[in-house]
């Protein structure tokens, strides 16, 4: 492909697609799950309860 054809190409790595949104949502959910686990562990340690 020459430079003129490359300029007219749409999409590729710079587009903000559903794949990116899904990856961001999964990352946020993972961080929140880790926070819940740590919070539960700390609460159980300080209250002296066990599973």
N, C-alpha and C positions, 0 to 999 in steps of 0.2 A: 504494500500500500504506500502511496505517496503522501506527502504532508497535507494536501488538500483533503484527501479521503480520511485521514486520521483526525482532522479537525471536526469532521461531520459525524464522528462516531459518538453515539449517546450511550449512557450507562457505564458499566464497568465498576472499578473499585471506588469511585467517588460518589456513587449514588447512595442515598439514604433510603434503604429498602426495609421491607418487613423482616428480613434476616437480621439486620442490625437492631431493629426494635426488639425482636425476640431475644437476641443476645443480651441486650441491656436489661430487659425485664428479668431474665434468668439470673443475671449477676446481682441485681437488686434483691431478688428473692433469696438467693444463696447467702448474701450478707445478712439479711434479716433472720434467716434460719440460724445462722451462726450466733447472732446476737441473742436470740431466744434461748439457745442451748447454753450459752455462757450465763445468761441471767438466771435460768433455772438451776444450773449448777451452783452458782453463788448463793442463791436463796436456800438451796438444800444444805449447803455447807454451814451457813450462818444460823439456820434454824435447827440443825442437827437431825433432820429427817433423812430417811433413806428410801430408795425405791423398793 
